[in-house]
Amino acid sequence: MYQDWSGNIKEGFSKIESASKLVNNDNYQLPRKLTIKELGKLRDCFLECDSIQDPQSRKDIILNLRKQISSKIDMGDKANSVVLSMIKTSRSYSGGLAEVLDVMDMLYENNSAEMQNLRKIAIEMLSEEFADR
């Protein structure tokens, strides 16, 4: 007999679970991988927004995201690298990409034509990630 990491008493060592086992509390299924063409198109739409071109605005947007997302985004000097990191990281969390778009729009873009286009493209491309909205 042994006690597992959750304090449960179990029998038989073959049933021992790894301590490093990934626990996914909200059962979020990771998103499908974007093709390089899709990623490029989405990145280009982000880069059309003034708030992404300005380093301080980019930083403000990132810092206003939930901690799990913001702490993992590369906040380098190059807008292209930051956007790619923002897309990849935010999509790893349920509602993450939608959160990025909402923060951008509320803090800086104010429903600009570029923001409308970005949101439209993102929803068309990744409708499954925006299904609850």
Buried (B, 14 or more C-beta within 10 A) or exposed (E): EEEEEEEEEEEEEEEEEEEEEEEEEEEEEEBEEBEEEBBEBBBEBBBBBEBBEBBEBBBBBBEBBEEEBBEBBBBEEEBEEBBBBBBBBBBBBBBBBBBBBBBBBEEBBEEBEBBEEBBEBBBEBBEEBBEEE
